[in-house]
Amino acid sequence: MNSEGRVKGRVQSPEKRVKNFLEVELGYNKEEALKEASRCLQCKNPRCVTGCPVNIRIPEFIHAIKEDNLELAYEIIKSSSSLPAVCGRVCPQERQCESMCVRGLKGDAIAIGALERYVADYALENNLVETKKIKKNGKKVAIVGSGPSGLTCAGELAKNGFDVTIYEVLQKAGGVLTYGIPEFRLPKRIVESEVNNLIKLGVTIKTDVPVGNAITLDTLEKEYDAVFIGSGAGLPKFMGIEGESANGVFSANEILTRINLMKAYESNSKTPIKKGKVAYIIGGGNVAMDAVRSVKRLGSEAHLMYRRSEEELPARKMEVMHAKEEGIIFDTLLNPKRILTDENNNVVGMEVVNMELLPEVEGQRREVKEVEGSEHVVNCDMVVMALGTSPNHGSLKGSNIKITDKGLILVDGTKTSLKNVYAGGDAVTGSATVILAMEAGKKAAKEIIESFNK
Ligand SMILES: Cc1cc2nc3c(=O)[nH]c(=O)nc-3n(C[C@H](O)[C@H](O)[C@H](O)COP(=O)(O)OP(=O)(O)OC[C@H]3O[C@@H](n4cnc5c(N)ncnc54)[C@H](O)[C@@H]3O)c2cc1C
């Protein structure tokens, strides 16, 4: 077995990138991609494919890269994944396809994500879109939300002859891909190109339409043959501690939306953001990592406060590494107790407490407890809560659709309790991943198609 390690992709230097919002990872060039592709062992029973939630035929597309046939490579990926330029960048490959790669047993797994991105970027740059003539079937489907679940469902249905209209409450399509994940991880031009490809397929996207207010689910049910709800999980959680309503306390969602969607960091922004001198981001997942790295780029001294130890951080290792290179200060085993304010209700600091890990219990996440008497104060003027989100079911207003006791839309497969209404993505699972939302959108499309073929 060739023991050569993975070809490293080029990145913007940390000194440069903390001063801009441009993409950190620059992707492979042709020479690098060919070299990395040649490390693939082309296994007869490819474990990597089983590790991919949408079962992309990975060895086949890598083989096509080796043959320098990027059109074929793109066709292979596209037959399973509708947003490859997105997935190549943000999928947690190290826990999925790459974790199953045989090469990873004794060295570095193949950089499947980076190769997927290489092919998808080539396709976007060279405008490779599907041009197959689509025969319309006369059926109309409405989709609530334009995140990865809604976009995928829309694409699959449009390819099968349905007239699809997406209703999106925000001014731009893309869901978390547009308003959540920062430009330095997922450039918005990539999301826009993917959305434009759908429009070329004939999908109509109506933005600035809050379903539940401007139009009700009931009306959509009457006007369309089927409805798919992919409204995500955009409602931020807070800790419920003293001082959380002070000026200078934000949710990660708000900070990221203002930065990504409203470009609040630009000097001529109509909605400028307060830039903290010292900011604490509370949490340890990918959202916390995105928020802390964004705040750093605004010029703050940026701290990440996490109640467990670094080993338990749920964020991707790669994001943690990038954050460290960028000078983010990691304050682990620490938790806020209350936020301190001045007479004008501005944040001036935080009372925090040290935490300690409890003994490990097999199969469970390590629990923590406060270290008695370790309370102390840290100075700061900005606090960002990145503690997770839950679904906001505004679109369901007035309907009697069934919800689980965890506040998620109840489904059987992707069918909800209402006839001809389907749902998927974070609104059904709670916060998860892009690829799982896409998988749900694809599954719903399949079920909708089947319901009309009966
Ligand atoms: C900051 C951040 C970083 C993340 N990073 C990653 C990552 O690196 N990798 C990864 O795999 N996953 C990541 N995730 C998770 C991933 O983005 C989500 O799991 C995924 O976007 C869920 O897709 P969705 O289609 O279900 O919902 P969403 O992407 O949330 O889209 C839902 C859409 O519905 C719209 N909507 C809601 N209510 C209404 C209404 N009433 N009327 C009309 N429209 C409505 C919303 O505005 C939104 O556009 C991240 C999440 C966040 C917040």
The ligand as a Gaussian input file, in Angstrom:
#p B3LYP/6-31G(d) Opt

LIG

0 1
 C      -23.983000      28.505000      12.340000
 C      -24.254000      27.114000      11.875000
 C      -23.215000      26.358000      11.359000
 C      -23.447000      25.076000      10.906000
 N      -22.409000      24.365000      10.362000
 C      -22.635000      23.160000       9.814000
 C      -21.596000      22.446000       9.161000
 O      -20.449000      22.874000       9.102000
 N      -21.882000      21.243000       8.590000
 C      -23.148000      20.726000       8.616000
 O      -23.365000      19.662000       8.036000
 N      -24.154000      21.359000       9.268000
 C      -23.941000      22.574000       9.851000
 N      -24.955000      23.225000      10.487000
 C      -26.300000      22.590000      10.535000
 C      -27.026000      22.686000       9.193000
 O      -26.807000      23.932000       8.607000
 C      -28.510000      22.401000       9.356000
 O      -28.641000      21.104000       9.900000
 C      -29.252000      22.478000       8.014000
 O      -29.126000      23.748000       7.427000
 C      -30.744000      22.157000       8.204000
 O      -31.391000      22.326000       6.978000
 P      -32.959000      22.609000       6.900000
 O      -33.302000      22.691000       5.455000
 O      -33.685000      21.634000       7.741000
 O      -33.179000      24.021000       7.620000
 P      -32.519000      25.458000       7.485000
 O      -31.210000      25.445000       6.821000
 O      -32.616000      26.037000       8.842000
 O      -33.547000      26.229000       6.533000
 C      -34.866000      26.493000       6.949000
 C      -35.394000      27.663000       6.153000
 O      -36.784000      27.823000       6.438000
 C      -37.074000      29.211000       6.552000
 N      -38.310000      29.375000       7.319000
 C      -38.499000      29.130000       8.642000
 N      -39.748000      29.439000       8.992000
 C      -40.370000      29.873000       7.865000
 C      -41.680000      30.367000       7.586000
 N      -42.606000      30.481000       8.557000
 N      -41.986000      30.748000       6.317000
 C      -41.061000      30.646000       5.323000
 N      -39.804000      30.212000       5.539000
 C      -39.462000      29.820000       6.793000
 C      -35.847000      29.760000       7.251000
 O      -35.731000      31.163000       7.087000
 C      -34.739000      28.983000       6.531000
 O      -34.296000      29.657000       5.382000
 C      -24.761000      24.520000      10.993000
 C      -25.798000      25.261000      11.555000
 C      -25.569000      26.541000      11.986000
 C      -26.701000      27.344000      12.578000

